[in-house]
Amino acid sequence: MNYRRTFLAILVYACFSSACTTSHKTEKPEPKNELLFTGSETCKSCHEDIYKKHQLTPHHLTSQLADSVSIKGSFEEGKNLFFYNPELFVTMDKEHGKFVQTLYARNKKIKTRSFDLVFGSGVRGQTYLSWQDSTLFQLPIGYLASVDSWANSPGFSNRPIFNRPITARCLECHSTYFKKIVSEKKQPEHFSKKQFYLGVDCEKCHGPGKQHVNFHQQNTQTKEGKFITSFKNFTRTQQLDFCRSCHGGKLIASKPAFSFKAGENLNDYFTPDSVQVPGKQLDSHGNQFGMLSQSKCFLQSDMTCITCHNVHENEKGMVATFSNRCMSCHREGTKSFCTTKKLSVSMLKQNCIQCHMPEKNSNSIRMLLQGDDVPTPAKMHVHQITVYQDEVVKYINSMPLTKTR
């Protein structure tokens, strides 16, 4: 069961949603945020346990430099090809110390582009980015984890495309910071190849850390965190707004990229336009908040995303852990406890997720496999918490022996 990854992951695919391809309404001078960042490595000296655990999370792994470890697709001979048709194909190879994708037509080399950045932890899939001067472009071949195979990148037609630019909105949700370069040409957008911080790391949520680090290095006796953003005293809206900035569907930016910070009003920086869409039109990818906001659990409580998610740790597959969090409200003996009589109480307490937040096919994240005519969807946990009767039946039937209470 992969409940944890539903909310966090697949951040691999956020850049394919309409949220990531929306341009800014207006352009203003970018704040000098890069001068205040230190990088998450600096946090390690005082917060070693949290730092180490966070290194394993989908947030941290949502963008990485491309290398033999971060790229999940195979470069083994025979497994490093993707054919669009018998005369048009792309190879994945290593040349001159760099991993590359090369397009061939009728066995003639057409173009070669390097793997420079990886988007996605690889649990559900990955896409790959290539620098061309100061612009990032998405490579045509990605990776789909469910079949452990190369696949045509989501949103691409059945042909090799090398000229799809990555926008600042994509980078906002897949990294901590990228310095945008002001250019006379608004599109494609230009970014610094030196001033960026990959992964959704400490400074993404807690703000640039230079002042915080400098202060506490000089004032070692001070235990209260200074010059750093803490979620402890945030209102419910403040907590939700920050998560919603990447998990709230299509957002139209009204201010420069990376200017929105935790604790601020999301509506001052973006115009959300998909949160109120009827539930059947919402997709698990990219709008978990939209789905969650239609759930009774959400409407009848003060829950936020971090009620269920510990963002400092990788809780992949820890179904019982999440179920225990459900039990904090749906306790045995109360009216809100599960009414199913065919399973024992202990079984119910171990897995709320299967029946109430099951994995379903994504409508927006689909990758075309070699030789297929229909894209293969990624599966993601839905965040509209309700009773999915077909999943109830499936779960009961999967038990070796059903029991009555």
Summary of the structure (lengths in Angstrom):
residues: 405
radius of gyration: 22.3
end to end distance: 25.0
largest distance: 70.5
contacts: 1271
relative contact order: 0.16
helix: 30%
strand: 23%
